[in-house]
Structure formats: C-alpha cells, structure tokens
C-alpha cells in the first residue's frame, strides 16, 4: 500500500516542478537586464514562496489537529517532520539569497569600478549620484563584513596549502601562474632552478598577500652553488588582492567575471611589485651576496609581467641591507634582551605569539594591537626606528615612502591602456629607480 | 560596461532563483505527502476497521 501511495506524490511533485518551470517561462518575456533589479525581484520572490509554503503546511497541520484530535505522540512525530522540512527550505532559501546577494554586490562593485556607460557611477563621481554612492558604500561594507566572516576559514586553507609544492614543465607552470592571477585568491610562485634550460618549475602557494619561498627546500640555495646556473623566481599578484576588485574573492574559480578579466573584456588592473617585494630582493642580496645576481625575480599581475633587479651600489639598497641585518636579530632572544632591553618574560611572550607568520608589514601592527605585546612593540619599534634613520638618508626614505602612496596601487584603469596608465607606470618605475630598484614592465596583449 | 556581462549576471541570478524554486516545489510536495500520511496514521484504526469489513 505504501509503495502504491508514492505514485501520486511523485506525479504531483513533477507537476509542481513543471509549474515552476512554466511560471518562469511566462516571466521570461518580462525579464529585465538590470542586475540589482533582477536580484531584488528574485530574492523577494523566493522568500515569499518559502513563507507561503511554510505557512500553508503549518495551517494545514493545525486544521488536521483540530479536526481529528490525534494522539499526541503521532502529532509530535509529524510535527517534527514538517518542522524539519521547514528548516530545509530555510537553508535552501538562505543559500540562494546569499548567492544572489553576492552577485548583486559584485555587480554593483564592478559597475562602480569600471564606470558605467553614463559615467556616473564611478567612485569619484559618486557624490553626484548620492543613491549610487550609498549603494556602493553599502556594498563595500557588506563585502568587508563577509570577508571578515570568511577570513578564519580562508586563513586555515592558506596554511594548509602553504606546504604544498609540485613540479611542472616550465611552460605549463608559467601558464598556470599567469592564469592563477584571475582564478585564484592566493599568491602563487614558480621557481626554475635552471633558467637557461627552462625545463621545469617548482610551484608553490602562498597567502592572499604574500609568499614565503623557502630557499632551502625549493633547492635554490643548493642550485646557487653552481656558478653557471641562473634561477628564476616568479610570483603572482592575484586580481582579488586589488583594493577595487576584492569582491572577486571567494567567487568560484570559473566565475564569469573572472573570465571576463582574463579574456580582456574588462580592463585588467595593475598590481605591480610592492615595496615588500623590493625588500625581498635586498634580503636575497644579504643571503647570497654576489650570487643573488643570478636570481631573476618577476611578478605576474593581471595586466602583465614585471621584472625586478636591484642596484647593489645604490645608497638605499646598501642602507636597507644593513638595516635588515640589524632587524633580523629581533628573533634572537639575546639581542632582544641586550639591545631592546626586554625581560625574559617578554621574550617568552614573543616566542609564544608566533608573530612571524604574517605579512612582514603587519607584524608590528599585530604586536601593537595585542595588549600583551603592545609595550614590547613600542620598545622594539623605537630601537628599529632609530637604526632605520641612521642607516637610510632622508631622500631615499622619502622616495621609498612615496612608492607606498603611489596611485598605481589602487588604480582602477578605467581608460584601458590610455595615457593615465602609461603615466602611472612611468612614475612608478622612475620612483623605484631612484632607490636602486630597476623595473621592466611587459604588458599583456589585449 | 560589457552588455554580455550584464546578461550573464542577470541570467545567473535567474538560474539560482529557478533552482531554488524547484527545490521549494519539491519541499511543498514532500510536506503535502507528510500531511496526508499524518491523516492516514490518525485514521489508521478506522481504515483497518473498514478493510476488515470489506474482507
């Protein structure tokens, strides 16, 4: 009997689904292309549908109860089943609403970033259109909140991925790296231990905003011993790392927007080497001396490729090299006790906090924000600052600080390969050159 | 703004919405089935009685 009873259920089920499809076909003609409007309409449609279904079931359940006055045990059993379905429907609707909202937010950000056809939705012009401005600000807030919520999970993934490494054929590895700037939210890197032969590369994954290449485990230290060998270290700057394109973070790897940037249908932003990348070169110099000349460093970003070389004789490179040697001692307990004057307890706290697993620019910020280490941070900072000023001249420091503030780092590239892009690239290259960092830029073809 | 992107985004929202509505329709069917089972179980004794009489 039970089996026989399933049949009407199944056909009714099919009928309901068919009805949904028919309804949707009816609505096809009325469809609008205004993404926020579509999102609003569909969100309210599915929320209303869910409410209707739950209410109808609850009402019918109450009717049956009052009509038949059933046994409480049976009532509880079926009540639970109905409630469980209501919970499932809530999950389904919540999931769909989240997805829709993410698309709508992403789209609003995209419009704001790329500039609309009317040209009145860019960030600069948002004051002219308060409604758009408010929407953009709301979207940014929501993205920030969402990012905060997802952060913990993402960071766990980062750490889990951190140790992975794989070997690939040179071209495949470099192609993967180039693709990853559009489809991955992590920085990735490729190391080729023989750049004359270019046979294979070792690939690794970093965090969202920095990589930590282990020179020993990647075989770089060993390879450098052979004076005939040249090494390439290339790393990526993913598009979602750009201030204006953070909304791409967490979007599926094959998402349409990611593909649109890859295919050049949307202007690809610039994510040039950061000051931290410059410092990485100076660290290489400290670690390998003259041998570091045989390491070619490149950064792949959505717009193209940047090659970096340092001028060992520049005053900034020499001064910063000395400063790094000095600063590297902050992980040495004896140095911290002797030079900074930390107590044994304070040294123990620093060790326990594992402050070195974050972006180098952030470690001091993290130390300062933690009440347990804020006092230690002040002491270390005071010492480091004083040494910094001794070793680096004010002109170099001004130029170095200027690089941090260059518009190129948050440039939206509304004019494609236009004059403003060229000007910013020139300004960036010239400023870096003044402090002994020579940069070559090879833009990607459209 | 690339019109194709606008279309794709709108289509994706519609696809998600349709998928959600289909799932909700299935839930509705499931709920109806539970409610009819509920009545059947309440009336089980009467049904059995009728069946006995028919037998």
Interface residues (C-beta under 8 A of the other chain):
Chain A: X9 X12 X13 X16 X17 X19 X20 X21 X23 X24 X31 X32 X33 X34 X35 X38 X39 X42 X43 X45 X46 X49 X50 X53 X56 X57 X60 X61 X64 X68 X70 X71 X74 X78 X81 X82 X85 X88 X89 X92 X93 X95 X96 X99 X100 X103 X104 X106 X107 X110 X111 X114 X115 X116 X117 X256 X257 X260 X265 X266
Chain B: X1 X2 X3 X4 X5 X6 X7 X8 X9 X10 X12 X13 X14 X16 X17 X18 X19 X20 X21 X22 X23 X24 X25 X26 X27 X28 X29 X30 X31 X32 X33 X34 X35 X37 X38 X39 X41 X42 X43
